[in-house]
Every structure is written in C-alpha cells, then in structure tokens.
C-alpha cells in the first residue's frame, strides 16, 4: 500500500515557516493549544489538504471523494475536518457534500433547492465553508444516484464552489464510490487502523482501478499512539 505511506508521510512535510503560518491561523480559529493527539491529528489533516488540494500541478484537484473501504461511522467527521483544514489554507469557497444530515433536515433543504443557489440554503460552517446535504437521499426517481444525477450534481457544485469534499459511500459495498471516482477529480480510500484488512483494501483498490476510478491514495483513521502522550510532548 505505497500510496498510503506516501500520503501519510507527506502530511508531515511542511517547512518551518509554513508550519508557523499554519499554526498561527489555526490558533486564531481556536484549534491549537499545545500538543495533544487531537492537535496532532489536525496537523496531519492540514498536511494532507496541502498535498492533495494545494500542490502545484497543471490540473488542480477541485472535487475529491473520501470513501471508507468498508462502513465507517466517522466519515462525516473526517470530511468536515478536511473541509475546515482547507478553509484555513485558502480564501476560496468550499463545500462539504455530507451524508450525515438528518433525513428530515435534508428534505426541508431539498424543498428550497430547485433553482436556488446552494449557498442560500446550505449550512454555513465558516466564512468560506458550507455543508451541503446529499440530496439523492430525498429523491426516489430513476436518476437518483446514477451517472446522469452525479454529472449534474458535480457540475452544479463546481460552478458555485472552488473545492468540494465529497463524503462517499463504502467502496466495498457500493458501486457509487467507483462512479464518483470516475466523475470527480479523484478518490481517497479511508482505512480503519483496527479493522481494515490489507487483502480487502487491495481487492477494492484493484476493483476501483478496473472501473477507471482515479485513486489518489489512502489514509489511515483511528490511529492510536504506541507510547505515552508525555513522551510525544517532548518530540
């Protein structure tokens, strides 16, 4: 799983000046307050955001799917964290396409969706960050969740936001992850440190590649620290 190692290592490859700026901005948002596993995780996510969205490339990545290999109850929180970290690094408008919005709330928002700008009814989290519910949860038509639906949905998001973080379904249980991996700028697989088997992850990766999904890499969630926190504070 070389891509996994590449992204995880890349998350720590910030120069001292860049790190100072990042920490200063994070402190202004109330994120950093001394070393802790939570702040360490925030720093890793900021590094991931820089590597995926903000690296200098001919074709920047604007719409990225984050999908668990298998079911993962914390995916919504991970996508929110990625969106918040990206909002600290750019003044561009960002959407987090969420599947964690309650069905009743999503249905209410869906009633105001037709023809209205997304920013007028989505939930604003920061000055340049919005949480947008996945509206296929409210639809029962034949096109809901299909290629036609997602092409239109992603085009709508691309027209109104510079970046979109997409909460994808479990890649091992839904073909929609492969579809989004084709239509968006790429997909990142999220592995659970305690439950994802290497063979399972490899098989799903091969399946996505066979479906022409653009796999950007993998990240590891639910990491635990093998030594006491007091020792990490000295590093």
FISEMAR-635946 format. One record per residue (C-alpha): x, y, z. Coordinates in nm, 2 decimals, m for minus. Layout:
pt px=X py=Y pz=Z;
...
This chain:
pt px=0.00 py=0.00 pz=0.00;
pt px=0.26 py=0.25 pz=m0.11;
pt px=0.01 py=0.53 pz=m0.17;
pt px=m0.10 py=0.51 pz=0.19;
pt px=0.26 py=0.56 pz=0.31;
pt px=0.31 py=0.84 pz=0.06;
pt px=0.01 py=1.04 pz=0.18;
pt px=0.07 py=0.98 pz=0.55;
pt px=0.44 py=1.08 pz=0.52;
pt px=0.35 py=1.38 pz=0.30;
pt px=0.12 py=1.51 pz=0.58;
pt px=0.43 py=1.59 pz=0.78;
pt px=0.64 py=1.75 pz=0.51;
pt px=0.58 py=2.12 pz=0.59;
pt px=0.87 py=2.36 pz=0.62;
pt px=0.91 py=2.55 pz=0.95;
pt px=0.79 py=2.88 pz=0.80;
pt px=0.48 py=2.72 pz=0.65;
pt px=0.41 py=2.53 pz=0.98;
pt px=0.43 py=2.86 pz=1.18;
pt px=0.18 py=3.02 pz=0.95;
pt px=m0.05 py=2.72 pz=0.96;
pt px=m0.03 py=2.70 pz=1.34;
pt px=m0.09 py=3.08 pz=1.38;
pt px=m0.40 py=3.06 pz=1.16;
pt px=m0.52 py=2.75 pz=1.35;
pt px=m0.47 py=2.93 pz=1.68;
pt px=m0.69 py=3.21 pz=1.56;
pt px=m0.96 py=2.96 pz=1.49;
pt px=m0.92 py=2.80 pz=1.84;
pt px=m0.77 py=2.47 pz=1.71;
pt px=m0.42 py=2.47 pz=1.85;
pt px=m0.34 py=2.49 pz=2.22;
pt px=m0.04 py=2.28 pz=2.29;
pt px=0.04 py=1.92 pz=2.19;
pt px=m0.23 py=1.66 pz=2.21;
pt px=m0.34 py=1.36 pz=2.00;
pt px=m0.62 py=1.58 pz=1.86;
pt px=m0.39 py=1.86 pz=1.76;
pt px=m0.15 py=1.61 pz=1.61;
pt px=m0.44 py=1.48 pz=1.40;
pt px=m0.53 py=1.83 pz=1.29;
pt px=m0.18 py=1.89 pz=1.18;
pt px=m0.18 py=1.56 pz=0.98;
pt px=m0.51 py=1.66 pz=0.81;
pt px=m0.36 py=2.01 pz=0.72;
pt px=m0.07 py=1.83 pz=0.56;
pt px=m0.30 py=1.60 pz=0.37;
pt px=m0.50 py=1.90 pz=0.24;
pt px=m0.19 py=2.08 pz=0.12;
pt px=m0.07 py=1.77 pz=m0.06;
pt px=m0.40 py=1.68 pz=m0.22;
pt px=m0.57 py=2.01 pz=m0.30;
pt px=m0.29 py=2.27 pz=m0.29;
pt px=0.01 py=2.11 pz=m0.45;
pt px=0.13 py=2.29 pz=m0.76;
pt px=0.01 py=2.09 pz=m1.06;
pt px=m0.10 py=2.17 pz=m1.41;
pt px=m0.45 py=2.04 pz=m1.33;
pt px=m0.55 py=2.12 pz=m0.97;
pt px=m0.79 py=1.89 pz=m0.78;
pt px=m1.11 py=2.06 pz=m0.70;
pt px=m1.35 py=1.77 pz=m0.62;
pt px=m1.22 py=1.48 pz=m0.42;
pt px=m1.42 py=1.19 pz=m0.28;
pt px=m1.33 py=1.04 pz=0.06;
pt px=m1.47 py=0.68 pz=0.08;
pt px=m1.42 py=0.42 pz=0.35;
pt px=m1.31 py=0.08 pz=0.24;
pt px=m1.59 py=m0.06 pz=0.45;
pt px=m1.86 py=0.11 pz=0.66;
pt px=m1.71 py=0.38 pz=0.88;
pt px=m1.93 py=0.58 pz=1.12;
pt px=m1.68 py=0.86 pz=1.15;
pt px=m1.66 py=0.95 pz=0.78;
pt px=m1.87 py=1.26 pz=0.81;
pt px=m1.64 py=1.40 pz=1.08;
pt px=m1.34 py=1.33 pz=0.87;
pt px=m1.48 py=1.51 pz=0.57;
pt px=m1.57 py=1.81 pz=0.80;
pt px=m1.22 py=1.82 pz=0.93;
pt px=m1.08 py=1.81 pz=0.58;
pt px=m1.31 py=2.09 pz=0.48;
pt px=m1.22 py=2.30 pz=0.78;
pt px=m0.85 py=2.25 pz=0.73;
pt px=m0.88 py=2.35 pz=0.36;
pt px=m1.08 py=2.66 pz=0.47;
pt px=m0.78 py=2.77 pz=0.68;
pt px=m0.55 py=2.74 pz=0.38;
pt px=m0.75 py=2.93 pz=0.12;
pt px=m1.00 py=3.20 pz=0.08;
pt px=m1.18 py=3.01 pz=m0.19;
pt px=m1.54 py=2.88 pz=m0.13;
pt px=m1.55 py=2.52 pz=m0.02;
pt px=m1.84 py=2.27 pz=0.00;
pt px=m1.85 py=1.95 pz=0.21;
pt px=m2.11 py=1.72 pz=0.05;
pt px=m2.24 py=1.54 pz=0.35;
pt px=m2.44 py=1.22 pz=0.41;
pt px=m2.47 py=1.29 pz=0.78;
pt px=m2.75 py=1.55 pz=0.76;
pt px=m3.07 py=1.40 pz=0.91;
pt px=m3.33 py=1.30 pz=0.65;
pt px=m3.59 py=1.54 pz=0.78;
pt px=m3.35 py=1.83 pz=0.76;
pt px=m3.23 py=1.73 pz=0.41;
pt px=m3.59 py=1.70 pz=0.29;
pt px=m3.66 py=2.06 pz=0.42;
pt px=m3.35 py=2.19 pz=0.24;
pt px=m3.44 py=1.99 pz=m0.07;
pt px=m3.77 py=2.18 pz=m0.09;
pt px=m3.56 py=2.51 pz=m0.14;
pt px=m3.31 py=2.35 pz=m0.38;
pt px=m3.48 py=2.38 pz=m0.72;
pt px=m3.33 py=2.68 pz=m0.90;
pt px=m3.17 py=2.84 pz=m0.59;
pt px=m2.80 py=2.90 pz=m0.53;
pt px=m2.66 py=2.63 pz=m0.30;
pt px=m2.52 py=2.89 pz=m0.06;
pt px=m2.86 py=3.03 pz=0.01;
pt px=m2.99 py=2.71 pz=0.17;
pt px=m2.68 py=2.50 pz=0.27;
pt px=m2.54 py=2.52 pz=0.63;
pt px=m2.26 py=2.78 pz=0.65;
pt px=m1.98 py=2.65 pz=0.89;
pt px=m1.72 py=2.93 pz=0.84;
pt px=m1.68 py=3.23 pz=0.63;
pt px=m1.59 py=3.02 pz=0.32;
pt px=m1.71 py=2.67 pz=0.41;
pt px=m2.06 py=2.52 pz=0.36;
pt px=m2.20 py=2.18 pz=0.45;
pt px=m2.43 py=2.06 pz=0.16;
pt px=m2.66 py=1.76 pz=0.22;
pt px=m2.65 py=1.48 pz=m0.04;
pt px=m2.99 py=1.53 pz=m0.19;
pt px=m3.03 py=1.19 pz=m0.35;
pt px=m3.13 py=1.08 pz=0.00;
pt px=m3.45 py=1.28 pz=m0.07;
pt px=m3.51 py=1.16 pz=m0.42;
pt px=m3.68 py=0.84 pz=m0.54;
pt px=m3.67 py=0.90 pz=m0.92;
pt px=m3.49 py=0.67 pz=m1.16;
pt px=m3.20 py=0.91 pz=m1.20;
pt px=m3.12 py=0.94 pz=m0.82;
pt px=m2.76 py=0.82 pz=m0.76;
pt px=m2.70 py=0.74 pz=m1.13;
pt px=m2.43 py=0.88 pz=m1.36;
pt px=m2.67 py=1.14 pz=m1.50;
pt px=m2.76 py=1.26 pz=m1.15;
pt px=m2.39 py=1.28 pz=m1.04;
pt px=m2.27 py=1.46 pz=m1.35;
pt px=m2.54 py=1.73 pz=m1.29;
pt px=m2.47 py=1.74 pz=m0.92;
pt px=m2.10 py=1.78 pz=m0.95;
pt px=m2.13 py=2.04 pz=m1.23;
pt px=m2.36 py=2.24 pz=m1.00;
pt px=m2.11 py=2.22 pz=m0.72;
pt px=m1.82 py=2.30 pz=m0.94;
pt px=m2.00 py=2.62 pz=m1.07;
pt px=m2.06 py=2.75 pz=m0.72;
pt px=m1.75 py=2.63 pz=m0.52;
pt px=m1.38 py=2.62 pz=m0.59;
pt px=m1.34 py=2.30 pz=m0.39;
pt px=m1.57 py=2.01 pz=m0.29;
pt px=m1.50 py=1.75 pz=m0.03;
pt px=m1.74 py=1.45 pz=m0.10;
pt px=m1.85 py=1.20 pz=0.16;
pt px=m1.86 py=0.88 pz=m0.04;
pt px=m2.03 py=0.55 pz=0.04;
pt px=m1.82 py=0.25 pz=0.14;
pt px=m1.62 py=0.14 pz=m0.16;
pt px=m1.65 py=m0.22 pz=m0.07;
pt px=m2.03 py=m0.21 pz=m0.05;
pt px=m2.15 py=0.03 pz=m0.32;
pt px=m2.07 py=0.08 pz=m0.68;
pt px=m2.14 py=0.45 pz=m0.64;
pt px=m1.79 py=0.50 pz=m0.50;
pt px=m1.64 py=0.38 pz=m0.83;
pt px=m1.87 py=0.61 pz=m1.02;
pt px=m1.77 py=0.91 pz=m0.82;
pt px=m1.41 py=0.81 pz=m0.86;
pt px=m1.46 py=0.84 pz=m1.23;
pt px=m1.66 py=1.17 pz=m1.24;
pt px=m1.48 py=1.37 pz=m0.96;
pt px=m1.11 py=1.46 pz=m0.97;
pt px=m1.02 py=1.15 pz=m0.77;
pt px=m1.10 py=0.93 pz=m0.47;
pt px=m0.91 py=0.87 pz=m0.15;
pt px=m0.98 py=0.55 pz=0.04;
pt px=m1.01 py=0.57 pz=0.42;
pt px=m0.88 py=0.26 pz=0.61;
pt px=m0.96 py=0.18 pz=0.97;
pt px=m0.64 py=0.11 pz=1.16;
pt px=m0.81 py=m0.16 pz=1.37;
pt px=m1.04 py=m0.34 pz=1.13;
pt px=m0.94 py=m0.30 pz=0.76;
pt px=m0.76 py=m0.60 pz=0.63;
pt px=m0.48 py=m0.55 pz=0.38;
pt px=m0.62 py=m0.81 pz=0.14;
pt px=m0.96 py=m0.64 pz=0.15;
pt px=m0.82 py=m0.30 pz=0.08;
pt px=m0.60 py=m0.43 pz=m0.21;
pt px=m0.90 py=m0.60 pz=m0.37;
pt px=m1.11 py=m0.29 pz=m0.35;
pt px=m0.83 py=m0.08 pz=m0.49;
pt px=m0.80 py=m0.32 pz=m0.79;
pt px=m1.17 py=m0.31 pz=m0.84;
pt px=m1.17 py=0.07 pz=m0.85;
pt px=m0.88 py=0.08 pz=m1.08;
pt px=m1.06 py=m0.16 pz=m1.31;
pt px=m1.36 py=0.08 pz=m1.32;
pt px=m1.12 py=0.36 pz=m1.42;
pt px=m1.16 py=0.54 pz=m1.09;
pt px=m0.88 py=0.79 pz=m1.02;
pt px=m0.73 py=0.67 pz=m0.69;
pt px=m0.53 py=0.95 pz=m0.53;
pt px=m0.42 py=0.74 pz=m0.23;
pt px=m0.53 py=0.61 pz=0.11;
pt px=m0.53 py=0.75 pz=0.46;
pt px=m0.54 py=0.57 pz=0.79;
pt px=m0.80 py=0.66 pz=1.06;
pt px=m0.84 py=0.56 pz=1.42;
pt px=m0.47 py=0.56 pz=1.48;
pt px=m0.35 py=0.51 pz=1.84;
pt px=m0.02 py=0.62 pz=1.99;
pt px=0.20 py=0.33 pz=2.10;
pt px=0.38 py=0.52 pz=2.37;
pt px=0.25 py=0.75 pz=2.64;
pt px=0.14 py=1.10 pz=2.55;
pt px=0.40 py=1.26 pz=2.78;
pt px=0.68 py=1.12 pz=2.56;
pt px=0.52 py=1.26 pz=2.24;
pt px=0.51 py=1.60 pz=2.41;
pt px=0.89 py=1.61 pz=2.41;
pt px=0.93 py=1.53 pz=2.04;
